[in-house]
């Protein structure tokens, strides 16, 4: 495991106890559920899915509530302990998404929410996702997109690390952000077809009230008509059948 991955793992082990304070309460819950709805629409319902970077199991729980079966993988043992507590019926395991410990063609869908930016070798992850997907299976990745906001994040995160701020994702982890063409090219090179790339999430959890509520109201308009203002990018595609 590289130093960069080890650094990410250590960070999320340390913040596992406060992770749900960010994504499962108040504005964070609404923000995360909005992302979940977008991803759920891109993968087969009531199938068996693999969630890469599953964290505390928030998306696994959402998928199982829809009648499916979820398997999660994460590099943080601390996060997985919470995932096991949240979703007792889910199978979760420690591992690196670039070297998946699963058999070929064993999942109907592969998902990843807010974790892809940490991946050192996205091509390897996508090759592995392709390998474990059954023919006809779907991939859906939601990650922070490349835009004006993210251009300044490396400096902010480096400062946060120097100041030893104990906040989710606050550290110099060498994250990479992608635009539409980059995500489309990565999926196409991996062999996926039916590729769709879109922006989602305008009501960010860091917005204070009443700005968050206002952003929620105009979020559908932003996502449809001025998507470059949305924070995240959602890439999806299918593994073609023979």
N, C-alpha and C positions, 0 to 999 in steps of 0.2 A: 504494500500500500504506500503510495507516494506521500510526501510530507503534506502536500496541499489537501489531499483527501483526509489524512489523519487530523489535520487542523479543523476541517469541517466536522468530522466525527466528534472530536473533543468539544467543540462549541455546542453542538446539539445535545450531547450528553449533559452538558452543564445547564442548558436552558430548557431541558425537557419538561421540568416541573412548571415552567411558566408559559410554555408554548400554547397551551389551550386558553390561557388568558388573552392571547392575541387573536386566535382563530376560532374560538368556540364561545365567545361572549360578545354581546352588544354588536358594535359595528363590524368587528372582525368576523363574527358568525355570518352576518348577512353578506359580507364581501366573499367569504369562502364558499358559501352556499351558491352564490351567483356563479362562481367559477365551476363548481360541481355540476350545476345544471348544464353548462356548456359542454363539459367533458362527457357527461352521461349521454348527451344527445349524439355523441360520436362513436360510442362503443356498443356492442350487442347487449341488449337487456337480458337478464336472467341467464347469463352464461357464467363462465369461469374466467376471471380476469386477474392479471398481475399488475399491481400498483408499485411503480418504481419510485423510491424516496417516499415511502408511505407515511413516515412520521408517526404521529400518535393514532393513526387509523381513521381519521375523519372521513376520507373519501371511501375507504373500504366499508365503513359503516353505512354511508349513503348508498353505496352500490348494493349491499346486502339488503337494505330496506326496500330496494326495488325488486328483490327476489333473486338476485344473483349470488354467486360465491366469490369471495375475494381472497387473494393471496398477496401479501405485502412483503417488500424487501426494502431495507434501509441499512445505512452504515452505522447508525447510532443505536446502541443497546438501550440507552436511556429512553429514547423515543419509542422503541419497540415494547418496552415494559408497559408503557402507557397504552400502546395499541392493543396489547393482549388484554388489558383491563377493560378497555372500551368495547372491544369486539371479540368476545370469547370464542365465537365460532369461526373467526378468521385465522388462517395460517400465516404467520409472519416469521421472517428469518433475516439474520444479519448477512449482508453481502454487498458486493460491488456490482452496480448495474451494467458494467462493461464486461463482466464475466458471470453470467447468470447460472445458478446451480439448479437448473431445471431441464427436463427432457425436451427434445424437439417436439414442436406442434402440440403443446400441452395447454394452451390458453386460447380462449375466444377473443380476448382483448388485452391490450397492454395500455396502461395509463401512466401519466406522470404529471403531478401538479406542483408547480413552484419549486422544482428541484433540478430541472435540466440545465440551468445556468451554472451549476457546480461541476458538471461533468467535464472531465479532462479531455476525453476522446469521444465526442458525440457519434462519430461513425461506428465505433465499436458497440456503443449502446444500441444503436439502430440495427446493426447486424444481428445482435443478440435478440433484440425484440422480434425481428423477422424470424429468427430461428425457432423461438418458442411459440410463435403464433401458428395456429392452425390455418390452412388455406381458407380464405374468405374472412379471416379475422381482422380486427381493426386496431389501429394505434391512435392514441390521442395524447398530445403533449401540450400543456399550458405552462408558459414560462414568461417571465418579465421580458418585454420586447425592447428592442433598441430604439430609443428616441431621446428627446432632449433631457428628460428626467434622468434616465439611466446613465447618460454621459457624465453626470457629476457624481454618481454613486460611489465609484472607486475611491475618490478623495474623501467623501463623507465616511465611508466604512473604515478607511485607514485611520482617520482621526478618531473614530469611535473605538478602534482597537487600542490606540495609544492611550486614550482616556479610560480604558477598561470598562466601557459601558456594557452592562449585562442585559442586552436586548436581543431579540430574535434577529438573526442574520447580520448583526452588526460586527463586522470583522473583515479584514483584507484577505479574502479567499480566492482572489483571481477569477471572479465570476465573469461569464461571457454572456452577452445579450445579442439576440438575433433579430434580423429584419425578415420581411416576408420572403424575399428571394433566397436568403440563406437557408431558412427552414424548408422551403420548397425544394431547394437543391439537395439538401441532406436526405430528405425522405425519398426523393426520386432516385438518387444514387444508391440508396439501400434497397430499391426494388418496389417500393410502394406505389400503388396506383390510386386513382380517384382522390388525389391529394387536394385538400382544402386548407387555406390559410386565412385566418381572420383575427381581428383584434377584439378583445373583450375587457370589461371592467373599467368603468370611469369613476364609479363611487368607491374610492380607495379608503381603506380602513383608517388611514392616518388623517383623513379630513375630520375636522371638528363639526359638531352640530352648530348651526343648522345646515352647514355646507354639505355634509354627507347626505342628508335627506334630499336636498336640492339636486345633488349629483345623481342620486338614485332615480329621481323623476325623469331626468333627461338622458339617462344612461342608454336606453334603447335607441334613441335618436343618434347619440354619439356613435354607438357601435355600428349603426347602419349607414349613416351619412357622412360622418367625419371620424372614421375609425383611427386615424393617426393620433387622436387625442386619448385613446384608450391605453391602459397601462400594460396589459398582458397580450401575448400573441398565442393563438391556439392553432396547432398544426395537427392534421389528422390524415389518415390514409388507410388503405386496405392491402392485405397480402392477397394477390390474385389466386383464384383457384386454378388447378391444372386444366 
